[in-house]
Amino acid sequence: MDVKKTRERLLKAAENSIDELIKVMNKKMDPEELDPEKVKISASAYRLAMEDAMAMMAKVEEITNVGKEDKSKKQEFFGVEDRIK
């Protein structure tokens, strides 16, 4: 299994999921359906969609930055010769 390709596929799937959650949050309520129970359920669904999207975005950023952080850490290490004196 190629980890890099799998990570890219995972990130793409997460981005698609975030887009779908945004569509759920953008859905308008029908003014004729102002049943309080439906409004409560819709508000709960919107809140949950927002929380899920935010959590997924944070995880996507974390996964995306893993490779970048590794490269910067490798560049910061110059050796121990100067520290031994």
Secondary structure as a PSIPRED ss2 file (coil, helix, strand):
# PSIPRED VFORMAT (PSIPRED V4.0)

   1 M C   1.000  0.000  0.000
   2 D C   1.000  0.000  0.000
   3 V H   0.000  1.000  0.000
   4 K H   0.000  1.000  0.000
   5 K H   0.000  1.000  0.000
   6 T H   0.000  1.000  0.000
   7 R H   0.000  1.000  0.000
   8 E H   0.000  1.000  0.000
   9 R H   0.000  1.000  0.000
  10 L H   0.000  1.000  0.000
  11 L H   0.000  1.000  0.000
  12 K H   0.000  1.000  0.000
  13 A H   0.000  1.000  0.000
  14 A H   0.000  1.000  0.000
  15 E H   0.000  1.000  0.000
  16 N H   0.000  1.000  0.000
  17 S H   0.000  1.000  0.000
  18 I H   0.000  1.000  0.000
  19 D H   0.000  1.000  0.000
  20 E H   0.000  1.000  0.000
  21 L H   0.000  1.000  0.000
  22 I H   0.000  1.000  0.000
  23 K H   0.000  1.000  0.000
  24 V H   0.000  1.000  0.000
  25 M H   0.000  1.000  0.000
  26 N H   0.000  1.000  0.000
  27 K C   1.000  0.000  0.000
  28 K C   1.000  0.000  0.000
  29 M C   1.000  0.000  0.000
  30 D C   1.000  0.000  0.000
  31 P C   1.000  0.000  0.000
  32 E C   1.000  0.000  0.000
  33 E C   1.000  0.000  0.000
  34 L C   1.000  0.000  0.000
  35 D C   1.000  0.000  0.000
  36 P H   0.000  1.000  0.000
  37 E H   0.000  1.000  0.000
  38 K H   0.000  1.000  0.000
  39 V H   0.000  1.000  0.000
  40 K H   0.000  1.000  0.000
  41 I H   0.000  1.000  0.000
  42 S H   0.000  1.000  0.000
  43 A H   0.000  1.000  0.000
  44 S H   0.000  1.000  0.000
  45 A H   0.000  1.000  0.000
  46 Y H   0.000  1.000  0.000
  47 R H   0.000  1.000  0.000
  48 L H   0.000  1.000  0.000
  49 A H   0.000  1.000  0.000
  50 M H   0.000  1.000  0.000
  51 E H   0.000  1.000  0.000
  52 D H   0.000  1.000  0.000
  53 A H   0.000  1.000  0.000
  54 M H   0.000  1.000  0.000
  55 A H   0.000  1.000  0.000
  56 M H   0.000  1.000  0.000
  57 M H   0.000  1.000  0.000
  58 A H   0.000  1.000  0.000
  59 K H   0.000  1.000  0.000
  60 V H   0.000  1.000  0.000
  61 E H   0.000  1.000  0.000
  62 E H   0.000  1.000  0.000
  63 I H   0.000  1.000  0.000
  64 T H   0.000  1.000  0.000
  65 N H   0.000  1.000  0.000
  66 V H   0.000  1.000  0.000
  67 G H   0.000  1.000  0.000
  68 K H   0.000  1.000  0.000
  69 E H   0.000  1.000  0.000
  70 D H   0.000  1.000  0.000
  71 K H   0.000  1.000  0.000
  72 S H   0.000  1.000  0.000
  73 K H   0.000  1.000  0.000
  74 K H   0.000  1.000  0.000
  75 Q H   0.000  1.000  0.000
  76 E H   0.000  1.000  0.000
  77 F C   1.000  0.000  0.000
  78 F C   1.000  0.000  0.000
  79 G C   1.000  0.000  0.000
  80 V C   1.000  0.000  0.000
  81 E H   0.000  1.000  0.000
  82 D H   0.000  1.000  0.000
  83 R H   0.000  1.000  0.000
  84 I C   1.000  0.000  0.000
  85 K C   1.000  0.000  0.000
